[in-house]
Amino acid sequence: MLHFVTAGESHGPCLTAVVENLPAGIPVTEEYINLQMKRRQGGYGRGGRMKIESDRIKFTAGVRGGFTMGSPVSMQIENRDWENWSEIMDPGPAAATGTRVVTRPRPGHADLAGAIKYGHRDIRNVLERASARETAARVAAGTLARRFLEELGVSVVGAVVGIGPVSSGIPDCQPEDLASIIAGSPLGCADAKAEEAMKAEIDRAREMGDSLGGVFEVRIYGLPPGIGSYVSWDRKLDGRLAGAMMSIQAIKGVELGLGFTAAQLPGSRVHDEIFHDQEIGFYRKTNRAGGIEGGMTNGGPVIIRAVMKPIPTLYKPLKSADIISKESFEASVERSDVCAVPAACVVGEAVAAWEIARACLEKLGGDCLDEIKDRWLQYKSRAKNF
């Protein structure tokens, strides 16, 4: 079973990701993963932390000569801001625990519930790990999965489709063309006109000391029917993808295909009719299901959208109550972004790639890339000629 774990705090010395059971023989370099790390740090509306950090991973195990070895892959991401926090975050008894103590929980964060759960009287012990800084390690792990999927001819592309009240569409084009359009956008948006309106909304929120959320969409191309399963609840691919998306900080809603719109339409306008062609096999002319039926891929592109709430750290703080004195205060302010939807989209691509890679390996088995690719081609041929 493909598995990963991350470790590290927002202002600790580094973040670490360890990936287990990745097949041997996958070609990958640090530079490949660093491209995705850089994308995660970009986007119009980001805050001061991104001016300090320049995330780059370093392989510390599991990769040799540009190929995975089949052993656990370990990656480390240095936190450049560590030098400013080394005394406060020192793991030893000499840590300056009485300095910059946080006792005012911020509305919308994990602060209060986390402090109550673990008994912390300094909320820094909560916010350091609950921080979205953790997603840097998840992007690293998910990018390894993306690299594996590319070897199978599967591509993952994400785009921002909404910021605040402004929405945009995605053009109907080849995945490589869509990725190229998005790469040239500071918001990761495929609609230049809508993007200008989005930027104006972000500027307005910044001036008001407020924040903005939005919607991003992730598409996975190149999957044959039958990835995932209908036989058990925990093997349904749509459930796993939804859970992965919801695990990203600040994500409050997920939909596939038509999603919530399906509730407003009759069945005749929701379900995708099935056709057959001698050359291509079974196919659909529409993709309202978002590429998944009964917990399995149906041969169409998998389409997932996720809603990100506005970042709760505001420069015009909301009211809160001190966990020590119980007195009312304005919530403490940590350095934050105005809008991080483009970054969340990159994280969304990573977690989606991870779940798809897991499902593919469960279907195919195998310990090295060559045998997995052979099985993949055999299965795609059987699905086409069914």
N, C-alpha and C positions, 0 to 999 in steps of 0.2 A: 504494500500500500504506500503510495506516494504521500509523504508527510513532511511538514516543516515546522520549525519553532523559531521565534525571534526573542531576543533579549536586549535590554538596554533602556536607559532613561533619556529623556529629552536633553538634559544638560549633563549627562554622564560622559565618560570618555569615548564611548563608541556604541554603535548598534551592531548586533550580530544576527545573522540568519543561518540556520543549519537545515539543509534539505537532505532527506533520506530517501533511498530507493529510486533515485533518478537513474535511468538506464545508462550504461556505458556507451561511449562512442559519439556522444552529442557534441558537435563542434561549437565551442563558445569561447568568447574572450571577455576580459574585463571591460574593454571599450564598448562592446555590444550592450552590456548591461548598463554601463554609465550613460548611454544615450537616453535610456528610459529614466534613469535617476535625474538627469538634467531636465527632462520633460516634466517630471513631477514637481520640480522646484520653480518652473516657469508659470506664466499666466498673468494676465492683467488683473490687478487687485491684490497681489501678494504683499506681505508685510516685511518688516526689517530683518527677521531671522534668515530669510533667503538671501539677504545681502552679505550675511556672515558665512553661511555654509556654502560649500560647493561639493555636493555629495559625489563620492567616487567609491566604488567597492574594491576590495582587495580579496582575492581568493586566498584562503589560508589552508584549505584542504579540499580534496576530491576532484581537482582538475590538474591535468598534466599534459603539456605539449599542445594545449588548445582543445583538449577533449575531456569530457567527463570520464571518470574511471569506474563508476558503479558504486563507489564508496560514498559516504556522506560528504556533501559539498558544503563547506563553511565559507561565509562571506562576512567581511567586516567593513563597517562604514564609520569613519572617524567623525566625531563631533568637534568642529573647530572651536565652538563656543565653550568647550570644556575648560580651557585655560582661565576663563573668567568665573568658573564655578567650581574649580578643583577643591577649594577648601570647604565649601558648603556641601558638595556632593561626595566628599571623600568617604570611601566605604569603611575606613578605620574609625576607632574611638575618638580620634582627634578632629573629626568633622565639626565644622562650625554650625552645629544644629540650632543654635540660638539666633542665627543670622538669617534675615529675610524669611522669617517664619510666616506662613500663610494660615490665617485662622478665619478668613472670610470666604465662604464658599460662593462660587460664581453660578448664578442661575443658568441652566442649560448644560452644565458640565457634570462630570462624574464626581466632583469635589465632595459634596455632602454625603451622598450615599456611600462613596468609597471610604470616607473617613469613618463613618459609622460601622461599615462592614469589617474593616481591618483594625479599628481602634486607634487610628492615627490622630494625634492632637496637632500635628503640623500637616496641613493639606498638601504641602509640596510632595509628600510621599505618595499622594494619589495622582496629582496632575502631571508629575514627571513621566509616568508610564501611560496614563490615559491620553496624553497628548498625541495629536496626529503625527508627530515626529516619528512614531512607531511605524507608520506606513512606509517609510523609506526602506525598511528591511523587508516589508511585504512586497514592495515593488521589485526588489532584488530577487526574491524567491519566485515571484510570478513571472519575471522575465526569463528565468531558466526554463519555466514551463512553456513560455511563448516560443523560445528557441527550439524546444523539442517539437512543438506543434508545427512550426515552419518546415521541419523535415518531413512532415506528413502532408504538406500542402495546405495546412490550415492557417488562416490569417485572422488576426484580432485587430479591429479598428474602433476607436471611440471618438465621440464628438460631443461638444456642449450644444444642447438644443434649447436651453432656456436659462436666462439670468433674471431674477426678479420677475417683472411683468412682461419681459420681452422673450418671445419664442422664435425659433428658427427650424427649418427643415433640413433634411439631408438629401443631396442629389442622388439620383439613381445612376450609379456608375460602378466601375470595377473597383475592388477594394484597394488596389495599389494607387489608383487615381484619387480615391477619397482620402487615403492617408496622406498623399502629397498636398491636397488642398488644405487639410487640417494642419499639416506641419508648418504652413506659411501663415497661420493665424495666431496672434498673441492670446486669444481666448480658446483656441482649439475648436473653433466654430467653422462650419462649412458654408456659411451664408454671410458674405461681406457686409451687406446692408444691415442685417440684423446685428452683426457684431458691433457696428458703430453705435447702435442704440443701446446695446448691452454695456459698452464702455461708458456711455454717458450716465447710465443708471449707477454704475460702480462709483464714478466720480461724485455723483450726487450723494451717495451713501457715505463716502469718505468725508465729505464736507460736513455732514451732519453727525459724524462720530458714530455711524451706524454700520450695519453689515448686510450682505445680501447672499441668498442661496440660489438654487437653480436646479436644472435637470441635465443629466448627461445620458448619452445612449452608447452602448457597446454592441458591436456586431461581430459575429464569428462566422467566417466563410469557409467552405470546403469540407463540411462534415457530412458523412453519409447518414442514411436513416439508421436508427437503432443504438445510438450512443446514449447511455443511461439505462434505465429499466423501469418497467411498470410493476414488477412483482413485489417490491417492498418499499415502504414509505421513504426510508432513508437512502434509497438508491435512485429516486426520481431526480433527474437532472435539473428540472426547473426549480425544485425545492432547494437543491444544493446551491444553485446559482443565486437564488434569492437570499439564502442565508449568508452566502459569501459577501454579497453586496451590502446587506444590512449590518455586517460586522465592521464596515468602514465607518470611522468616526463621522458623526453628523448626518448619516443617511437615515431618512425617516420613511421611505416608501420605495417599493420596487414593482415593476410590471414587465410582462413579456408580451410582445406583439401588440395587439390592440389594448391589452391591459384593462384598465378601468372603463375605457370607452365601450368595451363589449357589453357592459351592463345596460347601456342605453340603446342597444341595437337588437333587432330580431336575429334569430339563428341563421337565417338565409344570408345575412350580411356579415356574419362572424366566422363561419367555418370555411375552410379552404377546399374547394372541389379537387378531385383527383383525376388525373389524365394519364395516358400511357402513350409513349412513342417508342417505336422499334429501336431507335438509335440511342435514346437517353434513358429509357425505362420509365418508371413512374415519376410524375412531377406535378407541381401545383402552379397555377397562373397567379395566385395571390399568396401572401404570407401573413395573414392576420393572426395566426397562431404564434408568430415569432419563432418559427423553426422547431417548436417542441410540441408534441402531442403525447399524452399519456405518460409523461415523465421521460420521454425519449426524443432524440432528434428525429425530424421527419424528412431531412434532405435539403431543406431550405436554410438560408442564413438564420442563425440564432440572434434575436434582437431583444436586448434588455435595456430598460430605462430605470434610472435611479434618481430619487429626489434628495437633494442635500439642503438641510435647513440653513438659515443664516448662522454664521459663526457666532456663538454666544458671548465671546469676549468682546465687549463694546468699550469704545473710548468715551462713551457717555454711560457709565456703569449703571446697572439696575440695582435695586435694593436687595439686601441680603441681611442675614443675622450672624454675628460672630459666634463660632462654636465654643469659645471659652467664656466670654462675658455675656453671651446671648443678646447683646445690644444690637440695635439696627444700624447698619452701615451701608455705604455704597460698596458694591462688590469690588474686590481687588482686580487690577488689570495686569495681565501678562501680555507681552508683545504678541501681536496677532495680525491676521489678514483682514481685509475688508471683504474679499470674496475669494474662495478657494475651490470653486467648482471645476476649473480646468485641471487642477491638481488631483481632485477627487476622481475625475474621469480617467486619469492615468492609473490611479490606484484601482479603479473599477476594471480597467483592461487587465491588470495584473491578476486580480482575484478571479476574474472570469477565465483567464488563460489557465490558471491553476486548477480550477474545478473541471474544465474540459480535459486537461491533460490527465488528471486523475481518472476520469471516466474512460478515456481512451485506453489507458494502461490496464484498467480493470477488464476491459473488453478483450484486449489483445494479449496481455501477459508479456513475458520476455524480459531478458536482462541486458540485452545490447540493442543498439539502434537498428542494426541490419536485420535481425530476425523480426523485430517489431514492424519495420517497413514492409517486409515480405508479407506478413500477416495482414497488414493494413490494405495492401494492394489486392490480396485475395478476397478480403471481405468486401471491399468496394466493388469488385467485379461481380461477386455473388449478389450484392444488393442491386446492382444495375440490371443484371440478367434474371432477376427473380420472377 
